[in-house]
Amino acid sequence: MKAISELTGKEYETDDCHFFGNAKQSAAYKLWGAALIDLIATDEMRWIFVFTKADHQNLKAKWNNNKM
């Protein structure tokens, strides 16, 4: 499914993305070089951070080894 980023205005494919509610993990991914694709506010007043599945694959082991 296609979506338009509220953050950048660019279109992206949701099937190619991973959606995170974990702010610490998302901050770590961003600091480690992952591009934030979108940032979505929920009705529950929480943020959902959107990264590509490729970035998630590349960084999930680093996250698991360095949990903050």
C-alpha positions in Angstrom: 0.0 0.0 0.0 1.2 3.5 -0.8 1.4 6.2 1.8 2.5 9.8 1.8 4.9 10.8 4.5 3.6 13.6 6.8 7.3 14.3 7.6 8.7 14.7 4.1 5.7 14.7 1.7 7.2 11.8 -0.2 5.3 8.7 -1.2 6.5 5.4 0.2 5.5 1.7 0.1 4.2 0.6 3.5 5.1 -3.0 2.7 8.8 -2.0 2.5 8.7 -0.3 5.9 8.9 -1.3 9.5 6.8 0.6 12.0 8.1 1.2 15.6 6.5 2.5 18.7 9.8 2.2 20.6 11.2 5.8 20.8 14.6 4.6 22.1 15.1 2.1 19.4 14.0 4.6 16.8 16.4 7.2 18.1 19.3 4.7 18.0 18.4 3.7 14.4 18.5 7.4 13.4 21.8 8.0 15.2 23.2 5.0 13.5 22.4 6.4 10.0 18.9 5.1 9.2 16.6 7.4 7.3 13.3 8.2 9.1 10.7 7.7 6.4 7.7 9.0 8.4 6.5 9.9 11.9 2.9 9.2 12.6 0.9 10.4 15.6 -1.7 7.9 16.9 -5.1 8.5 18.6 -3.5 7.2 21.8 -1.1 10.2 21.7 1.9 8.1 20.8 4.4 8.3 18.0 5.0 5.6 15.4 8.4 5.8 13.7 8.8 4.5 10.2 12.0 3.1 8.8 12.8 0.9 5.8 12.8 -2.9 6.4 16.4 -2.8 4.9 17.6 -0.4 7.6 15.8 -2.5 10.3 17.5 -5.6 9.0 20.9 -3.9 9.1 20.5 -2.4 12.6 18.4 -4.8 14.6 21.4 -6.9 15.7 23.3 -3.8 16.8 20.2 -2.7 18.7 19.9 -6.1 20.4 23.6 -6.0 21.4 23.6 -2.4 22.6 20.1 -1.9 24.2 20.2 1.4 26.0 
